[in-house]
């Protein structure tokens, strides 16, 4: 593998522009506050350290900065710009939230853009759709209100967004960028971890947490799931979604999927943020090639540390590495030959 960018703050989703330049969302490193309880416990503090970085011709530079971000006091585990895409040549990106949409009311004005789909233009950043606001009103999965817009896919009619907090896939369409539900993803019952102190055999619900959406060679949407607490290894799946039909699992047995991609031959690749599970204290991820019958072939694992995003181009995979690190994030080019 080759390092093509470094010094990034919590790098996440990636996308290529028409000119071949690669763009990566940096979730930032939080800031001075205000601070509040984080989605994974502990305190997170707000700032405007989120950014979008362009990589091309051996150089990298931030084309957008000053975007909203929340992170632990050391700048790690950030939530902010999550994924990037291009539509009609314009850069569009999601900004995560990881909380009840109502918490935005207690943040500075810049914090009100958490949970939104945004677009860069000549006169700055404009709002496209309030994904978290849709969760607050519609709450498609019927659970506790929670929104974390993660992956975004540009389509001929608008955008499709995977809301990892809302456990759903939503569509943004029309002149007024109306948000509607495409699909929701169910929780599954799993054994409670021993440290919870529950009676042996007790099962608890583990949420789906859809983190990624891509268009497959067959035209359907493919969605990867992280899964929620307790992040049981081997319980994450890839779902095939056709609007108007119930989602179907097409590949099983993964652990904490953070992104997906199809190469030019139509082969599916899966990126795991933690191959042994997010409770294992092992930050090693994995890039996996999925065979025709669902078999898994590990392309690379050693050297992948909490990877945050995947893009495929030609005979290479591009992975944002150390996706939970402030200042230590990278983008790697991994040969698939």
N, C-alpha and C positions, 0 to 999 in steps of 0.2 A: 504494500500500500504506500501511497505518497501523500504527504501533507501538503495541501494546496492553500490553506488559510489557517491562521492561528490567532491567539489572543482574543477569542470571542467570548462574549458573556452569555452562557447558557444557550448555545445554538440549538435550533430545532429544525423546522421544516425547510425544504429546499425546492427550488424550481429553476428551470432554464428559461431564459428569454430567447427571442427569435434570433438574436445575434450570437447565441452560444454562450453568453455570460451566465454565470450561476449566481443566484441570489439565495441568501439564507436569513431566516428570521432569528434575531437574537432576543431572547426573553428578558435580557437585561440583568441587573443586579440589585433591583429594589432601590432604596434610597433612605432618606432621613425620617420618613414617616409622613403621616400618621401610621401607627402600627396596630395590628389586630391579630387575633388567633388565626393560624394558617390551616389549610385543608388537611394537612397531614400531622397536625399538632405543632406546638411551638408557636413562636411569634413571627409574623412577616411584616415588613415595612414597605411603604409605598415610595416610589420615586419615578423619575422620568428617564431611566437609563436604557429602556428598550430601543432596539434599532433594527434596521435592515441593511445587510452588507452585500455588496456586489463583488464578485470574484471573476477576474478575466485577464488574459494576457500577462499572467504572472503577478498581478497586483490585486489588492483588496482595499476597498474603502466603503465607508458607511454612506449610503445614499439617503437614508432617513435616520434621524436620531431624535431624542427627546420624547420617545414613545412611552406609554405607561408601563410600569413594572412593579411587581411585588416580589419580595424575596426574604429569605432568612437574614438575620443581621450580618452574616458573613458574605452575603450576596449569592449564596447557592440556592438551589431548588426554586428558581425564579418562575413566575408566571407573568407572561407579557406577550409580545408578538410570537405567534405559534407556528404559522405556516404562510407560505406565499404562493401566488399563482399569477398568471397573466391572462387578460382578456382584452382583445382589441388593442394589444400593445401596452395596456395600462397595468401597473403593479397593484395587486389587491392582496390583502393579508388579514388574517384573523388575529385578534388579541384575546388571550384567555382571561379567565376570572377565577374559577375554582371555588366558588362560594354562592350563597344565596344572592341573587341579583340586587336585593335590597341593601346590601352592604355598600353599594356604590354611592349611596346618598351621604355617607359619612366621609367621603374622600374629596380631595381638591378637584377642581374642574377637570384637570387632565385625567383624573382617575375615572371619570364618567365614560371614557372610551374603552375601559376594560369590558370584555364581553361583546365587542362589536366586530363586524366585518368592515374594514376600512379600505380606502383606495388613495393612492398617491397621484397627485396631479400637478399642473404647473403652478398652482397657487397654494400648494400645501396638501394636507391630508383631509379627505372628506369622508363623511359617514355614508355607508351603504346600507347596512341593516343591523339592528340591535338584536343579536341572537339571544343574549341573556334576557332582554326584555320580553322576547317571545316565550322564553321558558317561564318567566314570572306570570305571564297571562295564560298561556296554554298548558304548560306543564304536561307534555305529551305522555310521559311514562307514568304519571300519577304519583310519583314519589315526592320526597322533600325537595322543594325548589332548589336547584343547583345548576349552574351553567359553567361550562369551560370550553368555549369554541376552540377546536384544535385544528383539524385538517380542513382544507378548502380545495374544491375542484371547480374550475371554470367549465361551463357548458355553453351550448349554443343559445340557451334561453336565460342564462343567469349563472348561479353558483349553487353548489351543494356543499354543506358544512356538516362535519361530524362533531356533535356536541358531547364531549366526554363526560361532562357533569350531568347533562340532561338525559343521557343514555338514548340518544336519538340521532337520526339523520334528517336534516331539514333542507328545504329548497328556498332559494332567494330568487325571485323572478319578477318580471314586469317592470314597467316604467317606474313604479313606486317601490320596487324592491320588496315586494310582499313576501313574508316568511310563512312557510307551511310545512307540515310534517310529511316526510316520505316514509319513515319506518321508526319503530322503537325496538329496543333489544332487551330481552328479559334477564333478570338475575338468575343465578343457579345456586342451589343449596350445597354447601360444603361443610366439612368437619371444622368445628371451632378450634383454633390453635390452643395448645395447653396453657399458655400464659394468661389466657382470659379467665382461667379458674372455673370453667363450666364443667358440668358432669361429663364423663367420657361418652362419646357418641353424639353429643349435642351438635346439631347443625345450625348454621347461620347463613343468611343470604349474602351472596357475593355479586355485586353489580357488574353489568357488562362493560361499561366504560369504553365506548367506541372512540378510538384515537385517530383513525386514518380512513380515508376514502379515496379510491382511484377508479378510473374507468377501465373495465376489462376489455380484452380483444373482442368479446361478444357483445359489447355495448352496455352490459349491466354494470352496476356499481359494486365494488368489492370493499368491504369494511373490515378492518382489523380491530380486535378488542384487547385492551390492556387487562381488563378485569379489575375490580376493586378489592378492598381489604377482605380477606387476608392474603390475596395475591397468590393463590395456590398454583404451584408449577404444573404445567401441562393442561390447564383448564381454559386457555385462551383459544379462540377460533377465528377463522376468516369466514365472513358471511357474504353471500351473493344477494344483492337487492335489486329487484325489478319493481319500479313504482306500480302500485296497485296490487301487489302480491306480497305475501308474508316472506320475510327474509329466510334464507336457507343456509345452513352451515355447509361449506364446501371443503374445508380443511380444518383439522383438529390437532390438538396435542401441543400447542405452542405455549409459551410463557411470557406474559406481559408484552404483547405486541405494541410497538410504538409507531410503526409505519409499514407501508406496503408499496410494491411497484411491480409493473410488468415490463419485461425487456422487449426489444423489437421483434423477438420471435414468439412472443406471447407467454413466456415463462414467468411464473409468479415468484417474487422474492419477498421474504418477510424479515423485518428487523425487530429484534427483541431488545428491550432496554435493559433487562436483567434476566439472563438465561436460567438462573437458579431461583428466581423469584425476588420480589422487592423486599421481602423480610429476611433474606438470607445473609445480608450484609456483604454480599459479593456483588460488586458493581459491574462485573463482566457481562457484556451484551453478546449478541450473535446475529450475523447475517446468514439467512437460510434460503437455499434454493428449494422450491417445492416441485416435486416430480409430478408426472401426469396422473399418478394414482394417489397423490397425497404424501408420498414419501419425502422425508426431509434430508437435505444434504447441507451440512454446515460449510459455508464458503469461507467465513472468517469469524473468529471469536477473540482470540488472543489480541490484545491491543485495543479492543472496543470497550470503552468505559462509558456506561450509561449513555449510549448513542441516542440521538434525538430526532433524526430525520433521514430520509432516503430519497435519492433521485437516480434514475437510470438513463444512461445515454451511450449509444454505441456499445462497446464491449466493456463498459465500466460501470461500477456503482459508486455513487458519491454519498458519503455518510457524514452527518454532523456528529462529532465525537465529543465526549465529556459534556453532554447536554444539560448537566446539572451543575456545571462549574462556572464560577465568575472569573473571567480573564484567562481561563485555561482551556476554553473550547477550541475545537479545530474542525476543519472539513477535510475528509480523507477521500482520495481516489483509490478505488480497489478494482484491480483488473479482474474481469470475469472469464478470461480466456483459459 
